[in-house]
């Protein structure tokens, strides 16, 4: 191991060694005045400066020259060059990213233990010049240790992270690894990807492009295939009985793999207590359903779960959590003409009554006037093809809409719209359009970007073109400022339009909601279409009964909470009051008071409760969280597909910065010098020598007979 210097130019400083020598060869005389009465009896002797030509204190000179030499050598950064170490590093030090999948499917068998051991092996195989990062990913990704050479720290990071309850998504983890590899200055790059490589976590269009020359090592973990059971879905039918909400839970159960049928027990829990237990027989690969006895719902934000009595290897999908509150249905008031025309509202009331969770509470008012008290507490008013008087009725309806109410106007044959409310509609109502053709008109344009039609944008989600429209009202929408057209017939005329009035929404449907002018009510799309229209008019564009582990909620956004079924503006935490969120595992998370968002990270499956600080009983809000069932699909992904999509295309020239070989060699030398740090030892020794020189110089200066000249001479 020859001695080499990283910055040999500093060795020119050794010329400073001449300074101590010159100091010792230069004797300083001290003028000393001696009073003497007479010099007549003294003999004159010529002075010879012999001390200028010889050194008196060799030890002092040695200390001083050696200290200077050590300081110069320290600045030159010496190190012992190891040829075997340099040869073992190939093209130079590497930046290594160890990417570990921690989604809940890694809990099958001993996959997680295998993943940690594979990551530890990758750390132990690092060269002394390599740097490594440990990154964990599931639905999101996080860096445990970034660009570190300390293997102890890297191994410790692997011991402090456990499995998550999130599903697999390769995009975030690989994007983070790409960023680390792109930002490194080291010439070598490597990625070690450890996981079970589920097909469900890979879309193929993640857009990951690793730097050219990156070495990718996939570590595929797989355990013996085992049967898996899951609670695939839960239905909570709701009905009013004696003024109370009555819930009838049912669950869809699935089983994959296995030989023959399997007997199991399904448990219904409410507020942590077992309410019912039902036996069920599951096929080898198939589904089964189970229905529980109804129970009454009385407490707001009631949490519950449907689970298997015993868990299998993939336990997180063996349970489904839910939260229920009484009175969460959307109040809907249908205004029709009554009498012989009362049947015109039959399709509306029956369609809104068909809802798994009792989403709508429908009341019908036949004829009569419209008052403010009648509209009090109503979320949506449906004016179903009836005359509407002016005066007080018009004023009450305007106040209702401008205050945030929803209005659906069905422009049929009997509609009479008062002139004083003309500005509420998204357009000007015209005459009736008859279509003599037996095939009628069809819906030719739907705005699939709008919340009303968004659920129908995918394949096999509903076909509106089957419905035939024989008559409709002409509605002239002047411009986009006056209203927005959501649907048109194939002849270009308006079928559905909306307008924002104050805080409320007004939607106008130019045909009927019965089978008189069209056959839409006989089509399968009628029920979900009407649900979407009424829900949108109410302001609740979504109703998310449960959330998925890994999602984040901003609890300070009252409007957002209302749209996902978590209460109105009063349901969001007061920004001026401190709140506490209790996780399913019992941890308390403080949501500090003050303006701004209050983010709640839903990491665990179960029920999160939000309460005022200092209150153990009052439940402000509750959120049910479940795992993503897509993670239970253990179908494998070919690792070569992932690697091929990330690496540079064939023929692509790796990016270089200057002379790659010289740069790699330089980095090897710098790394060896940095690890040895001999300059610290040299500087410490120089300081010790200078301290010793100071003590010795002071001692010599106090010796009798030596005071006539400087201690350094």
KOLSEDREN-296419 format. One line per 4 residues: number of its first residue (from 1); their letters; for each residue x, y, z of C-alpha. Coordinates in steps of 0.05 Angstrom, whole numbers, plus 32768, in hexadecimal, padded with zeros to 4 digits. Layout:
N
NUM> a> X,Y,Z | ...
This chain:
713
1> xxxx> 8000,8000,8000 | 802A,803B,7FE7 | 801F,8080,8006 | 7FFD,80B0,7FD6
5> xxxx> 7FE4,80F7,7FDB | 7FA0,810F,7FC3 | 7FB8,8157,7FB9 | 8004,8150,7FAE
9> xxxx> 800A,819A,7F9A | 8008,81AC,7FE3 | 804B,8188,7FEC | 806B,81C7,7FCF
13> xxxx> 8060,81E3,8014 | 809A,81B9,802D | 80C5,81F4,8017 | 80AE,8213,8058
17> xxxx> 80DE,81E3,807C | 8114,8216,806F | 80F4,8247,80A0 | 8106,8222,80E1
21> xxxx> 814D,8217,80C7 | 8156,8260,80B8 | 813B,8272,80FC | 816F,8246,811E
25> xxxx> 81A8,8260,80F3 | 8197,82A8,8102 | 81AE,82BE,8148 | 818F,82FC,8164
29> xxxx> 81BD,8325,8192 | 81A0,834A,81CC | 81BF,838D,81DF | 81D5,838B,8228
33> xxxx> 81EF,83CB,8248 | 8225,83C0,827E | 823E,83FC,82A6 | 828A,83F8,82AB
37> xxxx> 82B7,842E,82C7 | 82F0,8428,8295 | 8303,83FF,8258 | 834D,8411,8258
41> xxxx> 8362,83D0,8278 | 8339,83A2,8249 | 8354,8381,820A | 832C,8386,81CA
45> xxxx> 831A,8343,81AE | 82F9,833D,8168 | 82B0,831F,8169 | 82A5,82DF,8142
49> xxxx> 825B,82CC,8136 | 8265,8281,8136 | 821D,8275,814F | 8203,828D,810C
53> xxxx> 8223,8252,80E9 | 820D,8218,8115 | 81CC,81FF,8135 | 81CA,81FC,8181
57> xxxx> 8186,81D9,818E | 817A,819F,815F | 813D,8185,8184 | 8118,81C7,817C
61> xxxx> 8129,81C8,8132 | 8110,8180,812B | 80CD,8191,814C | 80C3,81CF,8121
65> xxxx> 80D5,81B0,80DE | 80AD,8171,80EB | 806F,819A,80FF | 8073,81C2,80BE
69> xxxx> 807C,8182,8095 | 8040,8161,80B6 | 8013,819D,80A9 | 8028,819F,8060
73> xxxx> 801D,8154,8059 | 7FD8,8159,8079 | 7FC2,818D,8045 | 7FDB,815E,800E
77> xxxx> 7FA8,8129,8028 | 7FD3,80EA,802D | 7FB7,80A3,802A | 7FCE,805C,8023
81> xxxx> 7FBA,8046,7FDD | 7F9B,8000,7FD9 | 7F9F,7FE3,7F93 | 7F73,7FA8,7FA5
85> xxxx> 7F3C,7FD6,7FBE | 7F3F,8001,7F7F | 7F3B,7FC4,7F53 | 7EFF,7FA9,7F78
89> xxxx> 7ED5,7FE6,7F6B | 7ED2,7FDF,7F20 | 7EC0,8020,7F00 | 7EC0,8043,7F43
93> xxxx> 7E92,804F,7F7F | 7E48,8040,7F74 | 7E07,8061,7F8A | 7DDA,8027,7F9F
97> xxxx> 7D90,802D,7FAD | 7D70,7FF4,7FD4 | 7D25,7FF7,7FC6 | 7CFA,7FCB,7FF4
101> xxxx> 7CAF,7FBD,7FEB | 7C89,7FC3,802D | 7C42,7FBB,8014 | 7C15,7F8E,803D
105> xxxx> 7C1A,7F55,800B | 7C62,7F4D,8022 | 7C45,7F30,8062 | 7C33,7EEF,803F
109> xxxx> 7C5C,7EB6,805B | 7CA3,7ECE,806A | 7CAA,7F00,8031 | 7CB9,7F3B,805E
113> xxxx> 7CF1,7F16,8082 | 7D0D,7F01,803E | 7D09,7F49,8026 | 7D2F,7F64,8062
117> xxxx> 7D64,7F2E,805C | 7D6D,7F3C,8012 | 7D75,7F87,8021 | 7DA8,7F77,8058
121> xxxx> 7DCF,7F4C,8026 | 7DD0,7F86,7FF5 | 7DEC,7FB3,802B | 7E23,7F81,803E
125> xxxx> 7E38,7F7B,7FF5 | 7E46,7FC5,7FF0 | 7E8E,7FD7,7FE1 | 7EB3,8005,8010
129> xxxx> 7EAE,803D,7FDC | 7E62,8034,7FCF | 7E2A,805F,7FEA | 7DE4,8042,7FF5
133> xxxx> 7D9D,805A,8001 | 7D65,8031,8021 | 7D20,8041,8005 | 7CDE,8021,801A
137> xxxx> 7CA1,8025,7FEE | 7C59,800F,7FEA | 7C24,803F,7FD2 | 7C56,8076,7FE3
141> xxxx> 7CA1,8076,7FED | 7CD0,808F,8023 | 7D1C,8092,802C | 7D35,8072,806C
145> xxxx> 7D7F,8081,805E | 7D9B,80A8,8023 | 7DE0,80A2,8004 | 7E05,8087,8041
149> xxxx> 7E45,805D,8045 | 7E38,8046,808D | 7E20,7FFE,8087 | 7E0C,7FFF,80D1
153> xxxx> 7DDB,8037,80C5 | 7DC0,8017,8086 | 7DB4,7FD5,80AB | 7D93,7FF9,80E5
157> xxxx> 7D62,801A,80B6 | 7D4A,7FD6,809F | 7D3B,7FC2,80E7 | 7D0E,7FFE,80F6
161> xxxx> 7CDA,7FF9,80BF | 7C9F,7FC8,80BD | 7C6A,7FB6,808B | 7C37,7FEA,8077
165> xxxx> 7BED,7FE0,8067 | 7BF3,8001,8023 | 7BF0,7FE1,7FDE | 7C2A,7FDB,7FAD
169> xxxx> 7C3A,8013,7F7C | 7C7E,800E,7F5C | 7C7C,8055,7F3E | 7C8B,807F,7F7D
173> xxxx> 7CC4,8053,7F95 | 7CE6,804D,7F52 | 7CDE,8098,7F45 | 7D02,80A6,7F87
177> xxxx> 7D39,8075,7F75 | 7D41,8097,7F31 | 7D49,80DB,7F53 | 7D80,80C0,7F82
181> xxxx> 7DA6,809F,7F49 | 7DA1,80DD,7F1D | 7DBC,810C,7F52 | 7DF9,80E2,7F66
185> xxxx> 7E3F,80F6,7F4F | 7E59,80AE,7F55 | 7E69,808B,7F13 | 7E45,8049,7F25
189> xxxx> 7DFA,8042,7F30 | 7DD3,8005,7F48 | 7D8B,7FF6,7F5D | 7D77,7FBA,7F87
193> xxxx> 7D2B,7FB0,7F83 | 7D10,7F82,7FB9 | 7CC7,7F6D,7FB7 | 7C93,7F3A,7FA3
197> xxxx> 7C89,7F5B,7F5F | 7C3D,7F5D,7F5C | 7C1D,7F6B,7F19 | 7BE9,7F98,7F3B
201> xxxx> 7C1E,7FCA,7F50 | 7C3A,7FD6,7F0A | 7C17,7FFD,7ED3 | 7C4F,8000,7EA0
205> xxxx> 7C4A,804B,7E96 | 7C6E,8062,7ED5 | 7C9F,8088,7EAA | 7CDD,8072,7ED0
209> xxxx> 7D1F,807A,7EAB | 7D5D,8069,7ED3 | 7DA0,8088,7EC0 | 7DC5,8062,7E89
213> xxxx> 7DF3,802D,7EA4 | 7DCA,801F,7EE3 | 7DCF,7FD8,7EFB | 7D8A,7FBD,7F11
217> xxxx> 7D85,7F7F,7F3D | 7D3E,7F66,7F49 | 7D35,7F3B,7F87 | 7CF3,7F15,7F7E
221> xxxx> 7CD4,7EFA,7FBD | 7C9E,7EC6,7FBA | 7C81,7E96,7FEC | 7C5A,7E57,7FE3
225> xxxx> 7C16,7E65,7FC4 | 7BE0,7E62,7FF9 | 7B94,7E6E,7FF9 | 7B7D,7EB4,8009
229> xxxx> 7B3A,7ECB,8024 | 7B22,7F13,8021 | 7AE6,7F3E,8033 | 7ADE,7F5A,7FED
233> xxxx> 7AA5,7F89,7FFA | 7A71,7F9E,802D | 7A2A,7FB7,8021 | 7A06,7FDE,8058
237> xxxx> 79BD,7FE3,8044 | 7997,8018,806B | 794D,8022,8077 | 7922,804C,80A5
241> xxxx> 78FB,8024,80DA | 78D3,804B,810D | 78FE,8089,80FF | 7940,8064,810B
245> xxxx> 7974,804D,80DA | 7976,8002,80D3 | 79B5,7FE4,80B4 | 79B9,7FA0,8091
249> xxxx> 7A02,7F8E,8085 | 7A18,7F5D,8050 | 7A5D,7F49,8038 | 7A7B,7F2B,7FF9
253> xxxx> 7AB2,7EF9,8009 | 7AE6,7EDE,7FD9 | 7B18,7EA5,7FDB | 7B51,7E95,7FAC
257> xxxx> 7B77,7E54,7FAA | 7B6E,7E18,7FD7 | 7B51,7DD4,7FCD | 7B06,7DCA,7FD7
261> xxxx> 7AD7,7DF4,8001 | 7AE9,7E16,8042 | 7ABB,7E24,807D | 7AC5,7E66,809F
265> xxxx> 7AA2,7E95,80CF | 7A94,7EDE,80C1 | 7A8F,7F0F,80FB | 7A69,7F52,80FD
269> xxxx> 7A87,7F83,812F | 7A69,7FC5,8143 | 7A90,7FF5,8170 | 7AC2,7FBE,817F
273> xxxx> 7A8E,7F8C,8198 | 7A7B,7F4D,8173 | 7A32,7F54,815E | 7A28,7F16,8132
277> xxxx> 7A4D,7ED9,8119 | 7A37,7EB5,80D9 | 7A54,7E75,80BB | 7A64,7E74,8071
281> xxxx> 7A81,7E42,803F | 7AB4,7E5D,800E | 7AC4,7E3A,7FCB | 7B0B,7E2A,7FB6
285> xxxx> 7B0F,7E65,7F86 | 7AD1,7E8F,7F87 | 7AA4,7EBC,7FB0 | 7A6D,7EB7,7FE3
289> xxxx> 7A40,7EE9,8006 | 7A25,7EEE,804C | 79EE,7F1A,8069 | 79E7,7F2D,80B2
293> xxxx> 79A9,7F3D,80DB | 7996,7F87,80DB | 79A9,7FB3,8115 | 7993,7FF9,8129
297> xxxx> 79C2,8034,8121 | 79BE,8069,8156 | 7A03,8086,8163 | 7A25,80B5,8132
301> xxxx> 7A66,809C,8114 | 7A5B,8054,8127 | 7A98,802A,8115 | 7A94,7FE1,8102
305> xxxx> 7AB6,7FA9,80DC | 7AA6,7F68,80B8 | 7ADE,7F36,80BF | 7AF1,7EED,80BB
309> xxxx> 7AF3,7ECD,8100 | 7B39,7EB3,80F1 | 7B6D,7ED3,80C4 | 7B96,7EB4,808C
313> xxxx> 7BDD,7EC6,8075 | 7BC6,7F07,8056 | 7BA0,7F22,8092 | 7B94,7F6B,807E
317> xxxx> 7B60,7F5A,8049 | 7B39,7F2C,8079 | 7B13,7F67,8097 | 7AEA,7FA2,807D
321> xxxx> 7ADF,7FDF,80AA | 7AA5,8010,80A3 | 7A87,804D,80C5 | 7A3D,805D,80C8
325> xxxx> 7A16,809A,80E0 | 79CA,80A3,80E5 | 79AA,80D7,80B9 | 79E0,80D9,8084
329> xxxx> 79AE,80D2,804A | 79A5,810C,801A | 7960,812C,8026 | 793B,8132,7FE3
333> xxxx> 78F8,8154,7FD8 | 78D2,8143,7F98 | 789E,8176,7F83 | 786B,815B,7F52
337> xxxx> 7825,816E,7F3C | 7802,8136,7F61 | 77C0,8117,7F4D | 77C1,80EE,7F0E
341> xxxx> 7807,8106,7EFF | 7824,80EC,7F41 | 7840,80AF,7F1D | 7872,80DC,7EF9
345> xxxx> 789D,80DC,7F38 | 789A,8091,7F41 | 78DA,8084,7F1B | 78FF,80BA,7F42
349> xxxx> 78EA,80A2,7F87 | 78F5,8058,7F78 | 793A,8064,7F5A | 7951,808E,7F95
353> xxxx> 7936,805A,7FC6 | 7964,8025,7FA8 | 79A5,8033,7FCB | 79D2,8004,7FF2
357> xxxx> 79DF,8038,8029 | 799D,805E,8027 | 79BF,809A,8007 | 797E,80BF,7FFA
361> xxxx> 7943,80D1,8027 | 790B,80E2,7FF6 | 78CB,8107,8004 | 7895,8119,7FD0
365> xxxx> 786A,8157,7FD3 | 782E,8156,7FA4 | 7815,819B,7F90 | 7810,81D3,7FC3
369> xxxx> 783C,820F,7FCD | 7886,8213,7FDD | 789B,8233,801E | 78DE,823E,8041
373> xxxx> 78CA,820D,8079 | 78BB,81D7,8044 | 7902,81DE,8028 | 7924,81E0,806C
377> xxxx> 7955,81A7,8073 | 794D,8190,802B | 798D,8185,8002 | 796D,817D,7FBD
381> xxxx> 792A,8193,7FA2 | 7910,8171,7F63 | 78DC,8199,7F3D | 78BF,815F,7F16
385> xxxx> 7897,817A,7EDB | 7866,81A5,7F01 | 7850,81EE,7EFF | 7875,821A,7F2F
389> xxxx> 7852,8258,7F4A | 7873,829B,7F54 | 7871,82C9,7F8F | 7884,82AA,7FD2
393> xxxx> 7892,8266,7FB3 | 78C4,8284,7F82 | 78E5,82AC,7FB9 | 78EC,826F,7FE7
397> xxxx> 790B,8246,7FAF | 793C,827D,7F9C | 7952,8285,7FE4 | 795A,823A,7FEB
401> xxxx> 7986,8234,7FAD | 79B1,8270,7FBB | 79BD,8256,8002 | 79DC,8216,7FE7
405> xxxx> 79A1,81E9,7FD5 | 799F,81BC,7F98 | 7968,81C1,7F64 | 7957,8190,7F2D
409> xxxx> 7922,81A9,7EFB | 7900,8175,7ECF | 78E7,819C,7E92 | 78AC,8170,7E7C
413> xxxx> 7869,817F,7E5D | 7849,819E,7E9C | 7883,81CB,7EB2 | 7871,8214,7EBC
417> xxxx> 78AE,823C,7ED2 | 78A2,8281,7EEF | 78C3,82BB,7ECC | 78E0,82D6,7F0D
421> xxxx> 790A,8297,7F13 | 7921,8295,7ECB | 7968,82A8,7EDF | 796D,8269,7F0A
425> xxxx> 796C,823B,7ECE | 79AB,8230,7EA3 | 7985,8244,7E65 | 7944,825E,7E47
429> xxxx> 790C,822A,7E45 | 78EA,8222,7E01 | 78B5,81F6,7DE2 | 78AE,81AB,7DDD
433> xxxx> 78D5,8187,7DA7 | 78B2,8149,7D8A | 78DB,8114,7D67 | 78AE,80EF,7D37
437> xxxx> 78E2,80BA,7D28 | 78D2,8079,7D4E | 791B,8073,7D62 | 7919,80B7,7D84
441> xxxx> 7957,80DF,7D96 | 7993,80C4,7DBB | 79C4,80E4,7DEB | 79FE,80F6,7DBD
445> xxxx> 7A2C,811C,7DEC | 7A3B,8113,7E36 | 7A6D,813D,7E5E | 7A94,8103,7E7E
449> xxxx> 7AC1,8136,7EA2 | 7A85,814C,7ECC | 7A77,8128,7F0E | 7A31,8113,7EF6
453> xxxx> 7A4E,80E9,7EBD | 7A93,80DB,7ED6 | 7A81,8095,7EF0 | 7A6A,8082,7EAA
457> xxxx> 7AAA,8093,7E85 | 7AC9,804E,7E8A | 7AB7,8011,7E5F | 7A79,7FE9,7E74
461> xxxx> 7A62,801F,7EA5 | 7A21,802F,7E82 | 7A07,803C,7E3C | 79DC,807B,7E34
465> xxxx> 79D4,8072,7DE9 | 79A0,803C,7DF3 | 796E,806E,7E10 | 793C,808C,7DDE
469> xxxx> 791F,80D2,7DE7 | 78DF,80E2,7DC1 | 78D0,8126,7DDE | 78F8,815C,7E02
473> xxxx> 78F7,81A5,7E14 | 7920,81D7,7DEE | 7952,81F9,7E1D | 797E,8230,7E01
477> xxxx> 79BF,8238,7E28 | 79DB,827C,7E13 | 7A24,8271,7E27 | 7A51,824E,7E59
481> xxxx> 7A4A,8288,7E8A | 79FF,827C,7E8E | 7A02,8231,7E95 | 7A28,81F2,7E84
485> xxxx> 7A0D,81BD,7E55 | 7A1A,8177,7E71 | 79F5,814D,7E3D | 79D9,8157,7DF7
489> xxxx> 79AD,812E,7DC9 | 79C8,8116,7D87 | 79A6,8151,7D64 | 79CD,8183,7D8E
493> xxxx> 7995,8198,7DBC | 79A1,819D,7E07 | 798F,8161,7E33 | 79AE,8176,7E76
497> xxxx> 79CC,81B8,7E8C | 79E1,81D7,7ECE | 79EB,821B,7EED | 7A0B,8233,7F2D
501> xxxx> 79DE,8263,7F53 | 79FA,8280,7F93 | 7A12,8245,7FBC | 79E1,8215,7F9B
505> xxxx> 79DD,81ED,7F5A | 79A4,81EA,7F28 | 799E,81B2,7EF4 | 796A,81B1,7EBC
509> xxxx> 7956,8170,7E9A | 7930,817D,7E59 | 7909,813C,7E56 | 78E1,8116,7E8B
513> xxxx> 78F7,80E7,7EC3 | 78C2,80B4,7EB1 | 78B3,8088,7E75 | 7885,80BA,7E53
517> xxxx> 78B6,80E2,7E28 | 78F0,80B0,7E28 | 7903,806A,7E3D | 7940,807E,7E67
521> xxxx> 7920,8065,7EA8 | 791F,801F,7E8A | 796A,8021,7E7D | 799E,8007,7EAE
525> xxxx> 79C1,804B,7EB0 | 7983,8070,7ECB | 798E,805F,7F14 | 79D8,8071,7F1A
529> xxxx> 79CC,80AE,7EEE | 7994,80C9,7F1A | 79BE,80BA,7F58 | 79F8,80E2,7F3B
533> xxxx> 79CC,811D,7F28 | 79AB,8122,7F6C | 79EC,8118,7F91 | 7A0F,814D,7F67
537> xxxx> 79D5,817E,7F72 | 79DC,8174,7FBD | 7A26,8185,7FBB | 7A3D,813F,7FCE
541> xxxx> 7A61,812B,7F8E | 7A80,80EE,7FAF | 7A6F,80C1,7FE9 | 7AAC,809C,7FFF
545> xxxx> 7A95,806D,8035 | 7ADB,8053,8043 | 7B23,8068,8035 | 7B60,8041,8021
549> xxxx> 7B9E,803A,804D | 7BD2,806D,8036 | 7BA1,80A5,8025 | 7BA6,80EB,8045
553> xxxx> 7B6B,8115,805D | 7B6A,8160,8068 | 7B39,8164,80A2 | 7B37,81AF,80A0
557> xxxx> 7B14,81B0,805C | 7ACA,81AE,806E | 7AB3,81AC,8026 | 7ADF,8171,8016
561> xxxx> 7AC7,814C,8053 | 7A7F,8157,803E | 7A8B,813C,7FF7 | 7AA7,80FA,8012
565> xxxx> 7A6E,80EF,8042 | 7A90,8107,8082 | 7A5F,813E,8095 | 7A52,8185,8080
569> xxxx> 7A78,81C3,8093 | 7A6A,81B5,80DC | 7A8C,8171,80D4 | 7AD2,818D,80C9
573> xxxx> 7AFD,819D,8105 | 7AFA,81E5,811C | 7B3C,8206,8107 | 7B3D,822C,8148
577> xxxx> 7B36,81EE,8174 | 7B68,81B6,817F | 7B51,8170,816A | 7B6D,812B,8177
581> xxxx> 7B6B,80F2,8145 | 7B6C,80AC,8164 | 7B88,8077,8135 | 7B6E,802F,8132
585> xxxx> 7BAA,8018,815B | 7B9A,804B,8192 | 7BCF,8080,8183 | 7BBA,80C9,818C
589> xxxx> 7BCD,80FC,8157 | 7BC5,8145,816A | 7BA6,8171,8134 | 7BBE,81B5,814C
593> xxxx> 7B91,81F2,814A | 7B9B,822B,8119 | 7B8F,823A,80D0 | 7BA6,820C,809A
597> xxxx> 7B9E,81C3,8087 | 7B9B,818A,80B8 | 7BB5,814D,8095 | 7BA5,8108,80B0
601> xxxx> 7BCE,80CF,8092 | 7BA3,8091,8092 | 7BDA,805D,809C | 7BB4,8026,80C0
605> xxxx> 7B74,8000,80AE | 7B3C,800A,80DF | 7B14,8045,80F9 | 7B35,8089,8106
609> xxxx> 7B10,80B5,8138 | 7B16,8101,813C | 7B03,8121,817F | 7B0A,8164,81A1
613> xxxx> 7B49,8168,81CB | 7B3C,8152,8213 | 7AFD,812B,8201 | 7AFE,80E0,8206
617> xxxx> 7AB5,80D3,81F5 | 7A9F,8106,81C1 | 7AAA,80EB,817B | 7AB0,8124,814A
621> xxxx> 7ABB,80FB,810C | 7AD0,80B4,80F8 | 7AF2,8099,80BA | 7AF5,8050,80A5
625> xxxx> 7B35,8038,8084 | 7B40,7FF6,805F | 7B79,7FD8,8037 | 7B7A,7FD8,7FEC
629> xxxx> 7B5E,7F94,7FD6 | 7B86,7F99,7F96 | 7BC3,7F87,7FBF | 7BA5,7F43,7FCD
633> xxxx> 7BB0,7F31,7F83 | 7BF4,7F0E,7F87 | 7BFB,7F03,7F3C | 7C45,7F0B,7F2D
637> xxxx> 7C67,7F3E,7F00 | 7CA2,7F2C,7ED4 | 7CDE,7F51,7EF2 | 7CFD,7F57,7EAD
641> xxxx> 7CC2,7F81,7E97 | 7CD0,7FB3,7ECF | 7D1B,7FB4,7EC2 | 7D13,7FBC,7E77
645> xxxx> 7CE4,7FF7,7E7E | 7D14,801C,7EAE | 7D57,8013,7E8C | 7D71,803E,7E53
649> xxxx> 7D5E,8029,7E0D | 7D90,8000,7DE6 | 7DC3,802B,7DC5 | 7DBA,8065,7DF5
653> xxxx> 7DFE,8082,7E09 | 7E08,8088,7E54 | 7E0F,80CF,7E6C | 7E56,80E1,7E7E
657> xxxx> 7E75,811B,7EA1 | 7EBA,8127,7E84 | 7EEC,80EE,7E85 | 7EC6,80B5,7EA5
661> xxxx> 7F03,808A,7EB4 | 7F2C,80C2,7ED2 | 7EEF,80D8,7EFB | 7EE4,8092,7F16
665> xxxx> 7F2E,808C,7F29 | 7F2C,80CF,7F4B | 7EEE,80BB,7F73 | 7F10,807A,7F88
669> xxxx> 7F4C,80A1,7FA3 | 7F20,80D4,7FC6 | 7EF8,809D,7FE6 | 7F36,8079,8000
673> xxxx> 7F53,80BA,801C | 7F10,80CC,803C | 7F0A,8089,805E | 7F52,808B,807A
677> xxxx> 7F53,80D5,808E | 7F9E,80D4,809C | 7FA0,8120,8099 | 7F7D,8123,80DD
681> xxxx> 7FB5,80FA,80FC | 7FEB,8125,80DC | 7FCB,8166,80F4 | 7FC3,814A,813B
685> xxxx> 800C,8135,813C | 8022,817A,8123 | 7FFC,819C,815B | 801C,816E,818E
689> xxxx> 8062,817E,8172 | 8054,81C9,8174 | 803D,81C3,81BC | 807C,819D,81CE
693> xxxx> 80A6,81D0,81AA | 8086,8208,81D2 | 8094,81E6,8214 | 80DC,81D6,8201
697> xxxx> 80EA,821C,81E8 | 80D0,823B,8228 | 80FB,820C,8251 | 813A,821D,822B
701> xxxx> 812E,8267,8232 | 8130,8261,827E | 8174,823E,8280 | 81AB,826C,829F
705> xxxx> 81DC,8285,826C | 81AB,827D,8233 | 8184,82BD,823D | 81B2,82E5,8210
709> xxxx> 8192,82CA,81D1 | 814F,82B2,81B8 | 8139,826D,81CD | 8135,8257,8185
713> x> 817D,8266,8175
